Amino acid sequence: MNLLVTGGTRGLGLVVVQQQLQAGHHVWAVGRKASAGLAKLRAEFGDRCQFVPLDLSHSSQAVRQALQQGLDKVALDAVVNNAAIAYEGLVSHLDIADVEKLFRVNVFSAMEVGRFAVRNMLLHRRRGSLVFVSSVTTTVGSKGLSFYAATKGAIEAFSLNLAQEWGSRGIRSNCVVPGFMETDMSAGLSDAQRQGIARRSALRQLVDVASVASTIGFLISNAAGSVTGQCWSVDAGAR
């Protein structure tokens, strides 16, 4: 399998890259710059692990050109759109410039990646799979995360409709909806906030990153060949 993972240099994306390399697949990791974790995987797995430098906050045209140049001759079987930035702020303190950047990275770049993936799969006649990483904030409200949640809600709607558009060509699209994980994005949480999140979950814990990555691995595999247009929650039973 040939797999593209955005935000694949750290956090959840890096774990997805690692798991898929261990499964024997070829992985292209997209990120602004290479990380020590990705460098270690590249040293271990050689040419099966490739890095595509790309800042997804750039214009749609720049993102499109970078993807075409970096993966022009690669026939993709699966794409995991994991890249996102966080934004915390109350609606009463709206900074439209920050929110526009948030949508540029979390929504517009994901749409551009989706466009590239569909065209690539059609060109190479692949019955491929796309997975978009959403967030529990789309269903479980959280103070200060309304703008971030709005981007993830847009991604869920995009994925659902993409599934309907291209299902007849064998292209599947699903979302994974993680709860709060121990990643760089949640590094700013205090111990009290972590404990509060854990208490609101059925399992009384934050979400295991490897569990989310494994769910993504299932959705891009042939074992999920009849699964499309769905949102799979991996949130430790958040409420």
Secondary structure as GFF3:
##gff-version 3
##sequence-region A 1 239
A	DSSP	beta_strand	2	6	.	.	.	ID=ss1
A	DSSP	alpha_helix	11	22	.	.	.	ID=ss2
A	DSSP	beta_strand	26	31	.	.	.	ID=ss3
A	DSSP	alpha_helix	36	45	.	.	.	ID=ss4
A	DSSP	three_ten_helix	46	48	.	.	.	ID=ss5
A	DSSP	beta_strand	49	53	.	.	.	ID=ss6
A	DSSP	alpha_helix	60	70	.	.	.	ID=ss7
A	DSSP	beta_strand	78	81	.	.	.	ID=ss8
A	DSSP	three_ten_helix	91	93	.	.	.	ID=ss9
A	DSSP	alpha_helix	96	103	.	.	.	ID=ss10
A	DSSP	pi_helix	104	108	.	.	.	ID=ss11
A	DSSP	alpha_helix	109	123	.	.	.	ID=ss12
A	DSSP	beta_strand	129	133	.	.	.	ID=ss13
A	DSSP	three_ten_helix	136	138	.	.	.	ID=ss14
A	DSSP	alpha_helix	146	166	.	.	.	ID=ss15
A	DSSP	three_ten_helix	167	169	.	.	.	ID=ss16
A	DSSP	beta_strand	172	178	.	.	.	ID=ss17
A	DSSP	three_ten_helix	184	186	.	.	.	ID=ss18
A	DSSP	alpha_helix	191	199	.	.	.	ID=ss19
A	DSSP	alpha_helix	209	219	.	.	.	ID=ss20
A	DSSP	three_ten_helix	222	224	.	.	.	ID=ss21
A	DSSP	beta_strand	231	234	.	.	.	ID=ss22
###
